[in-house]
Amino acid sequence: MSGSCGVSEMLSGDLVAAWEVALSDGVYRIEFAHGTTTGKRIVYVNGQEVVRKDWLFKLVGKETFTVGTANTKAIISIEAITGFAYEYTLEINGKSLQKFIDNRAKSTKTWLLKVDGEDCRVVLEKDTMDIWCNGQKMDTMGEFVDDGTETHFMVGEHECCIKATNSGKKKSSIVHYLLLDGENIPASTQ
């Protein structure tokens, strides 16, 4: 019931901000509706209403909620700029969205590929060596090899392996490669 209600409210002009947030278990669309005449605040994650507040007299403030299976903390801040103009900012895990994206670019590696005609998003969390595929944490088996490590897992009937090898450069010392049935898959920029 709230799904159809949310769609009509979004079309009514109260939707003021939208962001895309890439986590290990998927890419989430966060939308914020702010009724400045009604005092309404609604947060949607992938179209599902997660926060609703009606008749708030204070038009500025913060809305806190979680995103994804790991319940990653998110905060939308509402600040008055001038008169009736407002600025909306999103923080993820206590960092601005841009800083969060920059940190994730260093701590994860993502590959987008097709397996048996299906889109797959494989994410390696470099600090834990956890591997996610389309929102599912994968069962993996790691082993040391002559030139680094190999972490093996299956996607459907296909053998996958993430190889970690030394790049030989000081600045980026470890390079990660995804192999699907032995074929190297180029990394995504996401």
Secondary structure as UniProt FT lines:
FT   HELIX           2..9
FT   HELIX           10..14
FT   STRAND          15..23
FT   TURN            24..25
FT   STRAND          26..35
FT   TURN            36..39
FT   STRAND          40..45
FT   TURN            46..47
FT   STRAND          48..53
FT   STRAND          61..67
FT   TURN            68..71
FT   STRAND          72..80
FT   TURN            83..84
FT   STRAND          86..92
FT   TURN            93..94
FT   STRAND          95..96
FT   HELIX           97..107
FT   STRAND          108..115
FT   TURN            116..117
FT   STRAND          118..125
FT   TURN            126..129
FT   STRAND          130..133
FT   TURN            134..135
FT   STRAND          136..137
FT   STRAND          141..145
FT   TURN            146..147
FT   STRAND          148..155
FT   TURN            156..157
FT   STRAND          158..166
FT   STRAND          174..180
FT   TURN            181..182
FT   STRAND          183..185
//
